[in-house]
């Protein structure tokens, strides 16, 4: 799964961190540290499942940034894992 964040404003926005509430079941790749977004910029954060147990998996990615309108953006993650599968 790919998550794209877009700066729709007219000023630069700084992403200070990207956190993952469930590192047991979900991996993140892409920018996870400090990243500056110019207007219309679109960095990508990839999410992958890595659970070895069956069942529903949930978590959240929180994108902390310098925006006055939305300084913390939460993205809910859900999926169902089949034992032994890695995505």
C-alpha positions, 0 to 999 in steps of 0.5 A, spaced: 500 500 500 502 506 498 500 513 502 501 519 498 501 526 502 501 532 498 502 539 500 496 543 498 498 550 501 502 555 498 508 555 503 513 549 505 511 544 510 516 540 514 514 533 516 518 532 523 516 525 524 512 519 521 510 514 527 508 507 526 503 504 532 504 497 530 511 495 528 510 488 529 505 487 523 507 493 519 513 496 516 514 503 513 519 505 507 520 512 504 521 518 508 520 517 515 524 523 518 525 530 517 522 532 510 520 539 507 514 539 502 514 545 497 507 547 495 504 541 491 510 536 493 508 529 494 512 524 498 510 517 498 510 512 504 510 505 503 506 500 508 507 493 508 504 487 512 509 482 515 505 478 520 506 471 521 500 470 525 493 469 522 487 474 523 486 482 523 491 487 524 490 494 525 495 500 526 496 507 525 501 512 521 501 519 524 505 524 520 507 530 524 508 536 521 509 544 521 502 545 518 497 550 522 491 546 519 493 539 521 499 538 525 498 531 526 495 527 520 493 520 522 492 514 517 489 508 519 491 501 517 487 495 517 488 488 513 487 481 514 493 476 514 494 469 512 499 465 516 506 465 513 504 470 508 509 476 507 506 482 503 
